[in-house]
Amino acid sequence: MLTTKKKQNVIKKVQLHDTDTGSSPAQIAILSARIDELSGHLKKHKKDNHSRRGLIKMVADRRSHLKYLEKNDKARYDQMIKLIKA
C-alpha cells in the first residue's frame, strides 16, 4: 500500500506547480509506484487474483494517461518514460 509520505515524495518529483496532485504526470507517477508495490506483492502471493485484476486495471489506466501525454506534451512524455524505466 502506498502511504501518504511515499505518495507525496513521488508527486514532488514530477509536479508542475506546488499544489499539483492531479496532472497526468503526477497520476502516472502515482500509478507507477502503486504498480511496483503491487507487483512485488504478487510475486509472493501468486494466487491473489483479485489483486492481479487491480494491477491490470492500473496498468491500463497508466497506459491511457501516457497516451494522452504523448499526444499533448511529447517532451513531458519522454521525461515520464525515463522516470518509469529508472
Long-range contacts (C-beta under 8 A, 24 or more apart in sequence): 1-37, 2-30, 2-33, 2-34, 2-37, 6-33, 7-33, 13-83, 14-79, 14-80, 14-83, 24-65, 24-68, 24-69, 24-76, 25-69, 25-76, 25-79, 25-80, 27-65, 28-62, 28-65, 28-66, 28-69, 28-80, 28-84, 29-80, 29-83, 31-58, 31-61, 31-62, 31-65, 32-62, 32-83, 32-84, 34-58, 35-59, 35-62
